[in-house]
Amino acid sequence: MRKALLKIILAAGILAAGTLILEFAAGRLFPAPDNFYIWPPNLHRTFTPDQEIMPGTSPRVRFQTNSFGLRSYNPAPNDDYRILVLGGSAAECLYLDQRRTWPRLIIDHLERIRPRFRTWVGNGGRSGQTSRDHIFHFEYLPLRNLDIDAAVILIGANDLQLRLQRGEAYDPGYLGQPGARLAQIDRAFLSVPYPFIRPPLPFYKRTGLWRAARRAARRFIGERPQDDRGEVIALWREYRRRSPHRVDLLPDMEPALREYLDNLRTMVDLASRRGIRLIFVTQPAIWRADMPPEEEDLLWGGGVGNYKNQPGQPYYTPRALAEGLEVYNRILIAAARQWGIEYFDLAADFPRTTDYFYDDLHFTLKGSELVAEKIGNYLSSRPPYNRPPPR
């Protein structure tokens, strides 16, 4: 029995030592996250959106992030100008191929104007992001390491929808509540240093072996940024179509608009401290009062409560949604003018048709090209692009 016990102890010691060695090696190869990433770094996925659900999108999509967790390639040492794009899913362009997203097309547009002036654009758009998230992007993204020159922010629609979705439960002072900052940070980034994760990770999920296993699972099993074929959008459209409740009158928007202004002001202050040129962009959408039924059937947003998971919830009419978004866009323009901040009114004359949108506010390939052209023209008419090249 003593010999058997010694063998067990020896085997356990060897197993423990081997585990420690493996953990040390895995920890070196797959270090714990030491930075904040909107998307997991070095994510590579391919998926095929259903063209009947989302006509006008890419039939095959490459979705790739760089080492900074942005949908782009890595910046190069010889870049002349670097731009960070922030926004929600309208900036993310999930169902458009990497090279056909409007942030990527801006590079092509600007390089045609100044061929020997290298521009890099990093796309930090992700579904559902609001001004609350962008505050923390400016606060925690490694902007100094990225050496960002300018930030372009397409903003408004998600702040509106957050207000409408929460209804009476909307709290304009949410970020001042205990624990709210950490919760919002955990929402604004898909990968954060361990002390910022809420709820805290158990011990085993902090190990290098766990990170190695997660990396292997992502590689061989796959991790989709969202629904591969867009079938969830068809489901959400059906929820909206079948709902008997339509709301045509906006709720009291003043508290939400005050919070929106405060968040914009915070972004301006943070960008100024970091020496980043800030350009606010108003957000277009297909919403309008005179939408025919066949176009309204493409909508799925504007719901109240847990409308993505529970059918039968109330939905705001296209007229109310258009009115609400116009209010947010006007607030953005007025604030930018008052503070002397650059803005571009993309929504002003953007066509609100199915040629340019496949649902509420997401761009088709044609819509993406138009966004890139309009924002690219704005950028090219101002420094540094309107300066003559050095001799």
N, C-alpha and C positions, 0 to 999 in steps of 0.2 A: 504493500500500500504506500510505503514511503517512497519507493522508486516511482510508482505511478504518479504520486503527488508531485514529485520533483519534475517529472516529465511534463505534467500539466503546467507547472509554474514556469518551466523553461520555454514551453511553447507559447504561453501567454506573454512572456518577456520578449520573445522573438517577434511575435505578432505586434506587440506594442511598439517595439523599436522600428519594425518595418513601417507601421502606420505613421510614426513620427517622421521617418525619413521621407515617406511619400507625401505627407502633409507639408513638410519643408519644401520639397521640390515643387509641389502643386502651388504653394504660396508664392514661390518665386516666378513660376511660369504664368500663373493667373492671380495677380495681386488683387487685393481688395480695392473697390472703387475709391479713388482719392479725389474725385472731381464730380461735377454735376453735369448730367447728360440728358438732353430732351428725349433722345432716342438712345437705345443701347449702341455703343460704338461698334463699328465694323459689321453692321447688320447687312446681310445680302439675301434678298428674297425675290422670287419671280412668281407672279400670279396672273390669272386670266379673267378679267372682269366680264360678266355676262353683258353682251352688247344689247340685248333686248331690255335689260333692266336699266343700263346706263349707256344709251346710244351716244356716240360721239367721243367716247373715251378710248384709251389704248386697248387693243385686243390682247396685248401681252405687255405686262408691266415689269420692269426691273426697279426694285426698290433697294437702294444702297445708302448706308450712312458711312461717314468717315470716322477717323479716330477721335473726333470731338463730338460724335453723336448727332451730327447734322446731315441732312440729306444732300450730300455733295461729295466731291472728291476733296482730298486734303489740300489746303493752301500751299503755295510754292514760295520759296524764299524770294523769288524775283517778281512777285505780284506787285503791281503798282497801286491797286486800290482794292480794298476788301469790304464787302457788304454783307451784313447779316439780315436775313428776312425773318420776321416773327409774325405769327398769326395763328389762326385755327386751321380747320381742314381745308378752307379755301386757299390757304398758302401751302399746306401740306401736299395737295394734289395727289392723293393716294392712288387714284385709279388712272393716272397718267404716267407714262413711262418717264424714267429719270430725265432723259434729254428733252422731253416735251413739256415739262413743268414750266410755269412762267418764271420762277426764279432762275432756272437754268437757261431759258431762252433769253433772259436779260443779258447774260454774258455774251451770247452770240450777237445780239443787237448792238451792244456797246463796242464789241471788237470790230464790227463792220465799220463803225464810225471812226474809231481810233485803233487801227490794226496792231500797232506796236505798243499799245498801252494795255497791260495785262490786268484784267478784272477777275476777281473771284467772288462768287456769291454762295453763301452757306444758308441752306433752308432749314430754319428752326420751327417751321409750322407743324402743328400736331392737332388732331381733332379735339374740339372742345375747349381749347385754350382761350382764356379771357384776359382782360387787363390785370386781373389779380395775379395770374401766372406770369405775365410779362414783367411785372415788378421784380419778381424773384429771378427771372432770366437776366435782367440787368444787374442784379445784385450778386448772383452766384456763378453765372457762366464764366469760363476762363477767357474773358474778353481781351485781357492783356496778352495772354499767350497767342490768341488768334490775331491780335493786332488789327482789330476792326476799325475801319474808317467811318462807316456809316451804317445805320440801322433803318430798314424800311419795315414799317409795321402796318399790316392790313388788319383793321380792327373795327369792331362795332356790333356785328351780328350776334356773336356769341354772348356778349354782355347783355344785349337785348333779350336773347332767348333764356339766359340764366334768370333774369328778372321775371320773365313771364312764367317759366317753369316752376319757380319757387312759390309764386303766388303770394299769399299773406305771410308765408314763412321766410320771405326774402329778408336778409339782415344786412343792411348797408354798412354796418360796423363790424362785420364778421371777422376781418383780419385783426381786430383789436381784442377778440375773445381769447381766453386762455387756451393755449394749444393750437390755435388756428394757424399761426405762421408755419409751424412744423407740418401740419396737415396739408397746407397749401403747397409747401415746398415739395412734399412727397407726391403731390398731384402734378406739379409743374415739370417734374423731371422723372423719367422712367428709371434712372440710375443715379443714386446719390451715395455719399459716404455713409457708412453704417450708423453713426450717431444721429443722422437725420431721418432714418427710416421709421415710419410709424405704421403699426405697432413695432416695437423693436424685434429684430430677428432672433430666433433661438440660436444657441451656441453653434449647433452643427451647420447652420446655414451661413455662418461666418467663416467657415474653414475653406482652405484652398482646395481640398478634395471636392467639396460641394460645388465650388465655382467651376472646377474642371468638369464635373459631371453635367452641370448646366450648359457649359459651352458645347460639350459633346452632344447633348440632347438638341440644342439649337441647330447644330450642324446636320445631324442625321435624321432628326424627327421634324425639325422645322419650327419656326415661331413666326406666325403671321402678324404683320402690323395691324391687320383688321380682317374683316370677312373677305376671303379670297375672291369670290365671284360677285360679291355685292348682294347676295340673297337676303341679307338682313335689311337692306334698303327696301326691297320689295315687301317684306313683312311690315316695316314701319309705314310704308305707303298704305298698305291695307288697313292698318290700325286707324290711320287718319281718315281714309275713305269711309270706313264703317262707323266712325264715331258720330253719334247723333247730336253732339254738343259743339256749337260754334260760338265763338266770342268775337264780337265786332268792336268792342270798346276797350281801349287800353286801360290798365289799372293806373293808380297814382304812380307816376314815374319819377317824381322829384327826388326822393331819397336815393334811388338807384343812379340817377344822373349826377347827383352830387358826389356819390362814391366814384363814379366813372371819371369825373373831373379830377378828383383827388388822386386817383390811380395814374391818370395821364400826367399830372403835375409831378408825381413821384418819379415816373419814368424820365421826364425831362430833367429833373434834378440829378438822377443817377447817371444818365447819359452825359450830362454836362461835366460831372465830376470825373468821368472816364475819358473825356475828350472825344466823344463819339457824336458825329453829325446825326441828327434824328429827323426822319421823314415820316410823318403820319400819312396814311392812305385811307380815304373813305371806302366803305365796302359796298359793292353793288350786289343785288340779288334779283331773282326773277319775279319776286312778289310785286303785284300791282292790283288795283281794284277791279280791273276789267278782264281778269284772267278767264279764258274759256274753260269749260269743264275738263277737256282733255289735257290741258296744261296744269290745272289745279290737281289732277290725279297724280302728277309727278312729285308733288310736295309730300314731305313727311315731318317737317319741323314745326315749331310754333306750338308744341303741346304743353299741357299743364300737368304737374306732378310726374309720376313715374311712367310717362307715356310710351317710352320705348319698350317697356316690359309688361305693361298692363293695358289691354285694349279697353276702349270706352271712355278714355279721358277727354276733357274738353280741349279744343284746338282753336287758336286765333285765326281769323280769316286772313286771306292774302292782303286785303285792304288795310287791316289793322297792323299786320306785320310790316307792310311797306311804310305806313305812317310811323311806326316805332323806329324802324331803321333810319328813316329820314331825320328823325329827332336826334339820334346818336351821331349821325354824320354832320348835322348842323352844329352840334355841341363841339365836335372835334375841330371843325373849321374855325369856329369862333374862338376856341381856346388857343389854337395854333396862331391865329392872327394876333391875339392879345399878348401872347408870350413871345412872339417873334420866332416861332418854330416853323420849319418848312412843312408843308403839307401838299398833297396832290389829290385833287377831287376826282378819283377814278369813277365814282358812282354817278357823276354829273350827267354824262351823256352815254353811259354804257348801255348797249341794247339789252333789253330784258326779254329775250326770246330763247326758245329751245335750241337755236343754233349755237348759243354761247353758254347755256346752263343745261345740265341734265337733271337737276332737281332744284331745291330751294336756292342754293347759293354756290354750288360747286361747278367749276368750269369744265366745259368740253375742251377738246384739243383746239378748236377754233377760238373758244373763249380764252384759253391760256395764251394763245398767240397774240390776241388783242391786248390782254393785260400787259404782256411783256413789251409790246410795241408802245403802249401808252406810257408805262412807267419808264421804259428805256428812253423814250423821247424826252420825258421830263428830266431825267438824269443827264442826258447828253446836251441839254441846253444850259447846263450849269457847270461850274468848276467841279472837278478838274477836267471834264470832258470837252468843254467849249474853249479851252485854252489851246493855242497853237502848240504843236509838238516841239520840244527843244531841238535845236539844230546841232 
